[in-house]
Amino acid sequence: GRDAVRIEAKYRWEDLILPEQQKKLLADACDQVLLHHQVYHRWGFDRKRAYGKGVSMIFYGPPGTGKTMAAQVMANELDLELYRINLSAVVSKYVGETEKNLNMIFEEASKSLCILFFDEADALFGKRTEVKDSQDKYQNMEAAFLLQKMEDYDGISILATNYQQNLDEAFKRRIQYVVEFSIPDAGERLEMWNRVFPEACPVREDVDLQFLADQFELTGSNIKNIAVNSAFLAAADGREIDMSHILRALQNEFQKSGKRLTGAEMGQYGMV
């Protein structure tokens, strides 16, 4: 339907820069799908489990840390189609009809057992400490309904959320894999900077990626935006990408989120 948008899976394992432990969880989840037949049918576990034999996952962490990319990697690995559902749109657009819409989404999906990636899942989990009004209670019902659908679904369903603390423990216990996506550390950022410029792209020898990685707390998607923008700035100047292009693009990226860069942060490069 209109609520599920197909995403082309462009990324592979080597594109995903995550701590080993998180990558391992993603690989384990893929194995569950690949070895499903062997364990459930040949080894007889399907008689032991009443509900769904699919894989349910939660990806949590700040925006830009690779949640969508990880879903693409899994889709590629398993050769499955990937559909993204913006939960906040589904919930707000259809108050009272959310269940019907989720039903439709899962029904469609069960024909091909694709990967369902529910983005902006925060919409379903208001602060769940106390039920303040009927809306909260309603969201709890919808969250419970979604969880039930995820458990019954034989494919892979992933909930992506920016905040872990909104998910109550009972809910998390019923999900098979909870994977954290955190802001990358300096080492991971360096790896991202090292890979972000394509082979064909002219980058000056003296571009100081180590400085960029150490100095600026950026996510993978920030680094990608900065690289593309710096490339446009360099192309407009008719020369190779140099530090001034990258730092101009970086300032622009910070400004978008309302952050100001100081001369001190620019270190030896000063303000550009």
Summary of the structure (lengths in Angstrom):
residues: 272
radius of gyration: 21.5
end to end distance: 47.7
largest distance: 66.8
contacts: 779
relative contact order: 0.14
helix: 52%
strand: 12%
